[in-house]
Amino acid sequence: MLLARFLGAVIDQGEFTLIDSRGRAYNFGDGAAPRVAIRLHDKATERRLLLNPRLAAGEAYMEGKLTIEEGTLYDLIDLIGRNIEAFEHHWFSDFSANLSQVFRRIQQYNPVGKAQKNVAHHYDLSDDLYDLFLDSDRQYSCAYFDGTHNDLERAQMDKKRHIAAKLLLHEPGMKVLDIGSGWGGMGLYLAQQTGADVTGVTLSTQQHKVSQRRVEDLGLSDQVRFKLQDYREESTTYDRIVSVGMFEHVGAVHYLEYFKKARDLLNDDGVFLLHSIGRMEPPGVTNPWLRKYIFPGGYTPSLSETLAAIEKAGLWVTDVEILRLHYADTLHLWYERFMAQREKALDLYDERFCRMWEFYLIGCEIAFRRMGQMVFQIQIAKRQDAVPLTRDYIANWERSAETDATKAAE
């Protein structure tokens, strides 16, 4: 069996059993944990797993054509993650990845109209779905853990505070543009905590509807506004720009366009804080299953291609911070919360969707734990003296904001 020969060449860690469609069992690995056994239910699935394992594994699980006989889905994906280096360097897998490189530019082509369709695929799902696993502010991006707790609400608040500190909003009324404003949480935090005048832009109709309602409910219509608009159509200039979890949807072919537009929208003494998923490896391609079912048009940038575009746009990089396991911990909490509410998700969609969402959340967590994914925050400016020359101001602002929040809660 060709699939068994392939697996035998790439699985060294863990204990893995494959039961094929005829009921024959094949064993691989070194016998250490995790121990996983899967069953494939038809020969077509066996062929697809051999020809395109990155896409076929998730599809087979979604369709019930791959079932787990021993262990859990988490164990299976973790086992894959433990053996990913051998998998990536196998000649057959390497050939498949190189083939994807040929279509890289097409896969990441996101002009104005297509970008909105890609966003709608993921962010315009049922509004109730995201309430099942996100925090109360619907922060759908990496939280910030200080190592003392695993409280999602607190970690997401700390993320907003950390970003605000880097934006240097030292005067009320400073104009802020939030590119990819989501459900409005980041923009509303900046407005309430610093007195900033915030404009947010999003391509998701559902997110726009919710964020506008939140503004009205809080009575902040004179200070905060959210627009259903592509950032490329914005023309006003701003003191500060923030973008959290949106850059992953830009596509490498649009990076220079993105940073040139940011430069045009930023005042001469302005500051731009970019928060994005990244990869610690050279530029690559998006996992085909993730691209097809979760984030069409999406791509995780490398630091090298991001910094190259910033340089070409004539901007200063004034600070870079790498958040390594923060997103793995965030995703693990999202998965636990989703599974605790899985029956509600089943009422919203169906079993296939729930399996897809499980595969998505676990797969992304393991990608951050074992496959070179991370998050970077890049502070950018037009002038080299736009921010202080040492980083003390970040911690000082965070301590002050935390003290104010504690006093307000008492």
C-alpha positions as CSV (number, residue, x, y, z in Angstrom):
1,M,0.0,0.0,0.0
2,L,1.6,3.3,-1.2
3,L,0.0,5.4,1.6
4,A,1.5,3.1,4.2
5,R,4.9,3.3,2.7
6,F,4.7,7.1,2.7
7,L,3.6,7.2,6.4
8,G,6.3,4.8,7.3
9,A,8.9,7.2,5.9
10,V,7.6,10.3,7.7
11,I,6.3,9.1,11.1
12,D,9.1,8.6,13.6
13,Q,7.6,10.0,16.9
14,G,4.5,8.7,18.6
15,E,2.5,5.4,18.0
16,F,0.3,5.5,14.9
17,T,-1.9,2.8,13.5
18,L,-3.6,3.0,10.1
19,I,-6.5,0.7,9.3
20,D,-7.2,0.7,5.6
21,S,-10.6,0.2,3.8
22,R,-10.0,-3.6,3.8
23,G,-9.4,-3.7,7.5
24,R,-5.7,-4.3,7.3
25,A,-3.6,-2.5,10.1
26,Y,-0.3,-0.8,9.7
27,N,1.8,0.4,12.6
28,F,4.3,3.3,12.6
29,G,6.4,5.3,15.1
30,D,8.5,4.7,18.1
31,G,5.8,3.6,20.5
32,A,5.8,6.8,22.6
33,A,2.8,9.0,23.3
34,P,0.6,10.1,21.7
35,R,-1.0,6.8,20.6
36,V,-3.5,7.2,17.7
37,A,-5.4,4.7,15.5
38,I,-7.4,5.8,12.5
39,R,-9.6,4.0,10.0
40,L,-10.1,4.9,6.4
41,H,-13.5,3.8,5.0
42,D,-12.9,3.8,1.2
43,K,-10.1,3.4,-1.3
44,A,-10.8,6.9,-2.8
45,T,-9.9,8.4,0.5
46,E,-6.6,6.4,0.6
47,R,-5.7,7.7,-2.8
48,R,-6.5,11.3,-2.0
49,L,-4.5,11.2,1.3
50,L,-1.5,10.0,-0.7
51,L,-1.8,12.6,-3.5
52,N,-2.8,15.7,-1.4
53,P,-2.6,14.9,2.3
54,R,-2.7,18.6,3.4
55,L,-6.2,18.9,1.9
56,A,-7.5,15.4,2.1
57,A,-7.0,14.7,5.8
58,G,-9.3,17.5,6.9
59,E,-11.9,16.7,4.2
60,A,-11.9,13.0,5.2
61,Y,-12.5,13.8,8.8
62,M,-15.2,16.3,8.0
63,E,-17.0,13.7,5.8
64,G,-16.6,10.9,8.3
65,K,-14.4,8.9,5.8
66,L,-11.6,9.1,8.4
67,T,-12.6,8.0,11.9
68,I,-10.5,7.9,15.0
69,E,-10.4,4.4,16.6
70,E,-8.0,5.3,19.4
71,G,-7.0,8.6,20.8
72,T,-8.6,11.9,19.9
73,L,-8.5,14.4,17.0
74,Y,-6.1,16.5,19.1
75,D,-3.8,13.5,19.5
76,L,-3.9,12.9,15.7
77,I,-3.0,16.4,14.7
78,D,-0.4,16.7,17.5
79,L,1.2,13.5,16.2
80,I,1.3,15.1,12.7
81,G,2.9,18.2,14.2
82,R,5.5,16.1,16.0
83,N,6.5,14.6,12.7
84,I,6.1,17.6,10.5
85,E,9.7,18.1,9.7
86,A,10.1,14.7,8.1
87,F,6.7,15.1,6.4
88,E,7.7,18.5,4.9
89,H,11.1,17.2,3.6
90,H,9.8,14.0,2.1
91,W,10.2,14.2,-1.7
92,F,6.5,13.6,-2.5
93,S,5.3,16.2,0.0
94,D,8.0,18.6,-1.2
95,F,6.8,18.2,-4.8
96,S,3.2,19.0,-3.7
97,A,4.4,22.2,-1.9
98,N,6.4,23.3,-4.9
99,L,3.4,22.8,-7.1
100,S,1.4,25.2,-4.8
101,Q,4.1,27.8,-5.1
102,V,3.4,28.0,-8.8
103,F,-0.2,29.3,-8.0
104,R,0.9,31.4,-5.0
105,R,0.2,34.8,-6.6
106,I,-3.3,33.7,-7.9
107,Q,-4.2,32.3,-4.5
108,Q,-3.3,35.5,-2.7
109,Y,-4.8,37.9,-5.3
110,N,-7.2,40.1,-3.3
111,P,-8.4,43.1,-5.3
112,V,-11.1,45.3,-3.7
113,G,-14.2,43.2,-4.8
114,K,-12.7,39.8,-4.2
115,A,-11.4,40.8,-0.8
116,Q,-14.9,41.4,0.4
117,K,-16.1,38.0,-0.8
118,N,-13.2,36.2,0.9
119,V,-14.0,38.0,4.2
120,A,-17.7,37.2,4.0
121,H,-16.8,33.5,3.7
122,H,-15.6,33.4,7.3
123,Y,-16.7,36.5,9.1
124,D,-20.3,36.6,7.9
125,L,-21.2,33.3,9.5
126,S,-24.0,33.1,12.0
127,D,-23.5,35.9,14.6
128,D,-24.3,33.3,17.4
129,L,-21.4,31.1,16.4
130,Y,-18.6,33.4,17.6
131,D,-20.4,33.9,20.9
132,L,-19.8,30.2,21.6
133,F,-16.1,30.5,22.0
134,L,-14.8,34.1,21.9
135,D,-14.5,36.4,24.9
136,S,-17.3,38.8,25.7
137,D,-15.6,41.6,23.6
138,R,-15.3,39.2,20.6
139,Q,-11.5,39.6,20.2
140,Y,-10.9,37.2,17.3
141,S,-7.1,37.4,17.4
142,C,-4.2,36.3,19.6
143,A,-4.6,37.1,23.3
144,Y,-1.7,38.3,25.5
145,F,-0.8,36.0,28.4
146,D,1.6,37.1,31.2
147,G,2.3,33.5,32.3
148,T,0.3,33.7,35.6
149,H,-3.2,32.6,34.4
150,N,-5.2,31.1,31.6
151,D,-8.2,33.5,31.8
152,L,-9.2,34.4,28.2
153,E,-11.1,37.5,29.2
154,R,-8.1,38.9,31.1
155,A,-5.7,38.0,28.4
156,Q,-7.7,39.7,25.7
157,M,-8.0,42.8,27.8
158,D,-4.2,42.7,28.3
159,K,-3.7,42.4,24.5
160,K,-5.7,45.6,23.9
161,R,-3.8,47.4,26.7
162,H,-0.5,46.2,25.2
163,I,-1.3,47.5,21.8
164,A,-2.7,50.8,23.1
165,A,0.6,51.4,25.0
166,K,2.5,51.1,21.7
167,L,0.2,53.5,20.0
168,L,1.2,56.4,22.3
169,L,-2.2,58.0,22.5
170,H,-1.1,60.7,24.9
171,E,-3.7,63.3,24.1
172,P,-7.5,63.0,23.9
173,G,-9.0,63.5,20.5
174,M,-6.1,61.9,18.5
175,K,-7.5,60.4,15.3
176,V,-7.1,56.7,15.0
177,L,-7.8,54.4,12.0
178,D,-8.5,50.8,12.8
179,I,-7.9,48.7,9.6
180,G,-10.0,45.5,9.9
181,S,-12.0,46.6,12.9
182,G,-13.9,43.4,13.5
183,W,-16.7,43.6,16.0
184,G,-15.3,47.0,17.2
185,G,-13.7,45.9,20.5
186,M,-10.2,47.4,19.8
187,G,-11.6,50.7,18.5
188,L,-14.0,51.1,21.4
189,Y,-11.3,50.3,23.9
190,L,-9.0,53.0,22.5
191,A,-11.9,55.5,22.5
192,Q,-13.0,54.8,26.1
193,Q,-9.5,54.5,27.6
194,T,-7.7,57.3,25.8
195,G,-10.3,59.6,24.4
196,A,-9.3,58.9,20.9
197,D,-11.5,59.7,17.9
198,V,-11.7,56.3,16.1
199,T,-12.7,55.3,12.6
200,G,-12.8,51.6,11.8
201,V,-13.1,49.9,8.5
202,T,-14.2,46.3,7.9
203,L,-15.4,44.2,4.9
204,S,-17.7,42.0,7.0
205,T,-21.4,43.1,6.9
206,Q,-22.1,41.1,10.1
207,Q,-19.1,42.7,12.0
208,H,-20.1,46.1,10.8
209,K,-23.6,45.7,12.0
210,V,-22.5,44.6,15.4
211,S,-19.8,47.3,15.8
212,Q,-22.2,50.1,14.8
213,R,-24.8,48.8,17.3
214,R,-22.2,48.8,20.1
215,V,-21.3,52.4,19.3
216,E,-24.9,53.4,19.6
217,D,-25.5,51.4,22.8
218,L,-22.5,53.1,24.4
219,G,-23.4,56.6,23.3
220,L,-20.2,57.1,21.4
221,S,-21.5,58.1,18.0
222,D,-19.7,61.4,18.1
223,Q,-16.4,59.7,18.9
224,V,-16.4,56.4,17.1
225,R,-17.6,55.3,13.7
226,F,-17.3,52.0,11.7
227,K,-17.5,51.9,8.0
228,L,-18.2,48.9,5.6
229,Q,-15.3,49.8,3.4
230,D,-12.0,48.6,2.0
231,Y,-9.0,50.3,3.6
232,R,-7.8,51.2,0.1
233,E,-10.8,53.5,-0.3
234,E,-10.0,55.6,2.8
235,S,-8.7,59.1,2.1
236,T,-8.5,60.9,5.5
237,T,-5.2,61.2,7.3
238,Y,-4.7,59.9,10.9
239,D,-2.4,60.4,13.9
240,R,-2.4,56.7,14.6
241,I,-3.2,53.5,12.6
242,V,-3.8,50.1,14.2
243,S,-4.5,46.8,12.5
244,V,-5.1,43.6,14.4
245,G,-5.6,40.2,12.7
246,M,-6.3,41.7,9.2
247,F,-2.9,41.6,7.5
248,E,-3.2,37.8,7.1
249,H,-6.0,38.6,4.5
250,V,-3.9,41.0,2.5
251,G,-1.8,38.6,0.4
252,A,1.9,39.0,-0.3
253,V,1.2,40.4,-3.8
254,H,-0.5,43.3,-2.1
255,Y,2.0,44.1,0.7
256,L,3.7,47.1,-1.0
257,E,0.3,48.5,-1.9
258,Y,-0.8,48.0,1.8
259,F,2.1,49.8,3.3
260,K,2.1,52.6,0.7
261,K,-1.5,53.2,1.5
262,A,-0.8,53.2,5.3
263,R,2.0,55.7,4.6
264,D,-0.4,58.0,2.7
265,L,-3.0,57.8,5.5
266,L,-0.5,58.5,8.4
267,N,0.4,62.0,9.5
268,D,4.1,62.9,9.4
269,D,4.5,62.3,13.2
270,G,2.1,59.3,13.2
271,V,2.5,55.8,14.5
272,F,1.2,52.5,13.0
273,L,0.9,49.3,15.0
274,L,0.6,46.1,13.0
275,H,-0.4,42.9,14.8
276,S,-0.4,39.8,12.6
277,I,0.1,36.1,12.5
278,G,3.4,35.3,11.0
279,R,5.8,32.4,10.2
280,M,9.4,32.0,11.5
281,E,10.3,30.4,8.2
282,P,10.9,31.9,4.7
283,P,7.9,32.8,2.6
284,G,5.7,29.8,1.7
285,V,2.1,28.9,0.9
286,T,-1.1,28.6,2.8
287,N,-2.3,25.1,3.8
288,P,-4.8,24.1,1.1
289,W,-7.5,22.9,3.5
290,L,-7.3,26.1,5.5
291,R,-7.4,28.2,2.3
292,K,-10.4,26.3,0.9
293,Y,-12.6,26.0,4.0
294,I,-11.6,28.7,6.5
295,F,-9.7,31.6,5.0
296,P,-9.9,31.9,1.2
297,G,-7.2,34.3,0.0
298,G,-5.5,34.2,3.3
299,Y,-1.7,33.9,3.8
300,T,0.6,33.9,6.9
301,P,3.4,36.3,6.1
302,S,7.1,35.9,6.9
303,L,8.9,38.7,8.6
304,S,11.3,38.9,5.7
305,E,8.7,39.7,3.1
306,T,6.8,42.0,5.5
307,L,9.9,44.0,6.4
308,A,10.9,44.2,2.7
309,A,7.6,45.8,1.8
310,I,7.8,48.3,4.7
311,E,11.3,49.3,3.5
312,K,10.1,49.8,0.0
313,A,7.3,52.0,1.2
314,G,9.8,54.3,2.9
315,L,8.7,53.7,6.5
316,W,10.6,53.2,9.7
317,V,10.3,50.1,11.8
318,T,10.6,51.4,15.3
319,D,9.8,48.2,17.3
320,V,9.2,44.5,16.7
321,E,7.9,42.0,19.2
322,I,7.4,38.3,18.6
323,L,4.6,36.5,20.5
324,R,5.4,32.8,20.2
325,L,3.0,30.6,22.2
326,H,0.4,33.2,23.0
327,Y,-1.8,32.2,20.1
328,A,-1.5,28.5,20.8
329,D,-2.8,29.1,24.3
330,T,-5.6,31.3,22.9
331,L,-6.7,28.7,20.4
332,H,-6.7,26.0,23.0
333,L,-9.1,28.0,25.1
334,W,-11.3,28.7,22.1
335,Y,-11.4,25.0,21.3
336,E,-12.4,24.1,24.9
337,R,-15.1,26.7,24.9
338,F,-16.4,25.6,21.5
339,M,-16.5,21.9,22.5
340,A,-18.4,22.9,25.7
341,Q,-21.0,24.5,23.5
342,R,-20.8,22.0,20.6
343,E,-24.5,21.1,20.8
344,K,-25.4,24.8,20.2
345,A,-23.1,24.8,17.2
346,L,-24.8,21.7,15.9
347,D,-28.2,23.5,16.1
348,L,-26.7,26.4,14.1
349,Y,-25.1,24.3,11.4
350,D,-24.5,20.5,11.1
351,E,-22.1,17.7,12.1
352,R,-19.9,18.3,9.1
353,F,-19.5,22.0,10.1
354,C,-18.7,21.1,13.7
355,R,-16.0,18.7,12.6
356,M,-14.6,21.3,10.3
357,W,-14.4,23.8,13.1
358,E,-12.8,21.3,15.5
359,F,-10.2,20.5,12.8
360,Y,-9.6,24.3,12.3
361,L,-9.1,25.2,15.9
362,I,-6.9,22.2,16.8
363,G,-4.9,22.4,13.6
364,C,-4.1,26.1,14.2
365,E,-3.1,25.5,17.8
366,I,-0.7,22.7,16.8
367,A,0.7,25.0,14.0
368,F,1.7,27.5,16.7
369,R,3.1,24.8,19.0
370,R,5.0,22.8,16.5
371,M,4.9,24.2,13.0
372,G,6.7,27.6,13.1
373,Q,3.7,29.9,13.4
374,M,3.9,32.9,15.6
375,V,2.5,36.4,16.0
376,F,4.4,39.6,15.4
377,Q,3.7,43.2,16.4
378,I,5.5,45.8,14.3
379,Q,5.5,49.4,15.3
380,I,5.9,51.6,12.2
381,A,6.4,55.4,11.7
382,K,7.3,57.9,9.0
383,R,10.0,59.5,11.3
384,Q,12.6,57.9,13.4
385,D,11.9,60.2,16.3
386,A,8.1,59.6,16.3
387,V,8.4,57.3,19.4
388,P,10.7,57.3,22.4
389,L,14.1,55.8,22.0
390,T,13.7,53.2,24.8
391,R,10.8,50.8,25.4
392,D,10.1,51.9,29.0
393,Y,7.0,53.8,27.9
394,I,5.2,50.6,27.0
395,A,5.3,49.0,30.5
396,N,4.8,52.4,32.2
397,W,1.6,53.0,30.2
398,E,0.3,49.5,30.8
399,R,0.8,49.8,34.6
400,S,-0.9,53.1,34.6
401,A,-3.9,51.9,32.6
402,E,-4.2,48.7,34.8
403,T,-4.2,50.8,37.9
404,D,-6.9,53.1,36.5
405,A,-9.0,50.1,35.6
406,T,-8.6,48.6,39.1
407,K,-9.7,51.9,40.7
408,A,-12.7,52.2,38.4
409,A,-13.8,48.6,39.3
410,E,-13.7,49.3,43.0
